[in-house]
Amino acid sequence: MERSEEVQAKLSASKLEASSLCPAFFQASKKFAWNGDRDSASEGTIRHENEENQVPLEDIDDDERRKCAYRSRVALAECREKVFGDKVGIVAREARYWYEDLWSGQLDYMETLGVNVLIADYKTLHGSHTPAPQNVQLLAQAVLVIKNHPEIENVYAVLIEPFNDPTYTTVKYSRKYLEEKAMWLEEVAKRAYSDNPDQVAGSKQCKWCSALYVCPTARTAMVEILNK
């Protein structure tokens, strides 16, 4: 599903980590078109849609996608049991929330029961990602939850990676902690929207930056590495 112009015009939770490392990342990525491979992103979208729509396993005709769905659902079931036991909350999939007009995020899975909420983010392709306790995207999503749900006191967040071992990592946030981190994320966003934001090269932020090939800071960093 394509993002609306309103969503594309602003930061997303998934881009906040790169923006925290390089304030110029967001504007640079908007200015220059991505020239890399899109096949992986398309495959990831299909796998996410299988979970969004809870497509029955027997209706998924690709072995890899079926394995992805099965492992994702087992991981989520384990996390749900740890948080809610045998109780069932209100479930929402792919809900989008905004933090004022600074950024938005779309939550793969969200289940609310009383003052507690469980959110999950799926990383359905092979490869490793920053574990939940250090994951800025998950943090930003959790901040969106408390911003839009004043009754929530605790956010349990899980990063599901069905092809890794372990298949998920978790973290628990309190409202107080998230309110403190929200102020930091506000500053990250404001720097990203500022005129002539700083360019800071680094492996994480440069990997997905569409302006990499024209970035003088990245070029200087690469030359320094090659000359060592």
N, C-alpha and C positions, 0 to 999 in steps of 0.2 A: 504494500500500500504506500503510495506516494505521500510525502508530508506536505501540508498546506504551506502557502507562502508565509503565513504568520509564524509557523513553527520554524521554517527554514531561516527566517530573518533573525532569529534569536539563538542563543546558546542552548544546547541540550545537555542533559545530565551526563551523557556519554562523552561529551567534549570538554567537560570542566577540568578533568585531570590534565589533558594536554594544554589547556589554557592556563592552568595554574603553573605549569612548567615553562610555557612560552606565551606571554600575553598576546603576541602577534598571531598566534595560531588561528584563531577564529576568523579574523578579517582576511588573512592570507588564504585560508581555505575557501572563503567565499569568492575571492577575486579570481582565483585560478581554478580551472576545471581539472578534475581528477583524470589522470591519463593511465592509471594502473588497471589491473584486472578486476572485473566486477563479478566474475563467476562465483567466487566464494561468498560475496555478499548476497547474491541471488539465492544460493543454496541455503544460506543461513535464514533468509526470509521464509523459504518454504518450510523449514524445520520449525521455525517459530510459529508459523500459521498452523502447523499440525497440533501444537500445544494450545494455541489460542482457541482453536475449534475442537480440541480434544478428539481428533480423528481416531476412530477405532484402529488398533494395531493391525487387524486383519485387512483394513482398507488401505494401508500404506504399502505400496507394492515394491518399494526400494528397500533392500536389506539394511543398508547403512542408516537410512532415515527411520526405519522401524526400530533399530537398535537404539538410536538416539532418543526416540519417543519413549521407549520402554524404560531406559535408564533414567531419563529425566523424571518420569512419573514415579519411579521407585524412590528416587532421591527426595522429591517433593513430599511424598507420603511419609517418609521417615521424619522429615523436618516438621511437618504438620503435627505428627504425633507427639514430638518432643515439646512443641509449643502449646498445643490445644488438647492433647490427650484424645479422647473419643468424642469431643465436642466439635461442632461444625459452625463456622462463622459465615459472614457474608463475603462471597467471593466475587472479585472483579478481575477481568483479564484485559490487558492493553489499555488501562485507564490512563489518560494524560492529565497531568497537573502542572500548574504554573506557580512559580515563585515571583509574585508581582509581574513585572514585565522583563525580568532579567533572564530567566531560563525556564525551560519546561522539561518534563521527563515522562516517558511512557513506561508504565510498570507491566512487565510480563505477567506477573501474578501478584494479587493482593487479597489477603483474607483478614477480615476484621472481626474481633470478638471482644466486646467490652472495651477496656482501655488498651488492649493489646492488638497489634497488627503484625502479620507475617507478609513480607514481600520477597519475591524471588526474581532473579535475573538469569536467563538462560544464555550460556555460551556454547552453542550447539556444534561448533566446528572443532576440529582437532587443534591442539595448541594450548598453551597455558596462559592464564590471566592472573592479575594481582588478586591474592586471596581476599575474602570478604572483609576481614578486620582492617585491611589497608586500602580497600577499593574505593576510590573517590566517586565513581559512578553510583555505587550502592549508597554511599553516604549522602550524595546529592538527592537520590530518590527518597531516602528516609527523611531528609529535611523537607522535601515536598509533601510528604505524608503529614507530618505534624503541622506544617504551614496551613494545610487545607482541612485538617481534622483536629480541631482544638481539644476534642475529648480523648485523644490518644496520648498515652503516657509512655508506652514502650514499643519500640519497633524492632522486630526480629527480622534480620535480613540474611538471605542465603544466595550464594553464587553457585549455580548448578553447571557443572562441566561434565557431561555424560561420558566423555571419552578419556577422562583423567582418573587417577587414583590418588586421593579419594574423589568421588564424583561430586562432592559439594563441600563448601566451607561456609561458616556461619559467623554472625556477629549480632550482639544485642546492644541497642542504643537506648538511652534514656532521653526523655524530652529535654531535660536541662542540657545534656551533652550536645544534642542536635541543635538547640538554640544557639549555643556558643559557636558551633561549626558553621551555622548559617551565616554568621557575620563574616567569617573568613571567605565563604563562597560568594557573598555579596561583593567583597573586594576583588576577588578573582574576576567576576563578571564585569565589574566597572572598569578594571584595567583592560580587559579584552575589548571593550567598546570605546576606549579612549582614543584620542588622536595620536597617531604614530606610536603604538604600543611597542614595548621592548621586544626584541628578537633574541631568543635564547635557544641555542641548539642543544639537542639531546636525543638519545635513541628513541624514547617513548613518543615524544611529541613530533619528531621529524618523520617517523615511520608512516604516519597517515596524513601528513601535510601535503596538499596538492601543490604548494608553492616551493617544495624542496629544491627543485631544479633551478630556481631563480633566486634562492635565498643567499645573500652574501654571508650571513652569519654561519649558516650551515656549511657553505663552501670553505670558509676560513677554518672552521672546526675540523673538517675532513682533511684539509691540507696539513694542519698541525698534527693530526693523528698519523698521516702517511709519512711525515718527516721525523717522527720519533725513532 
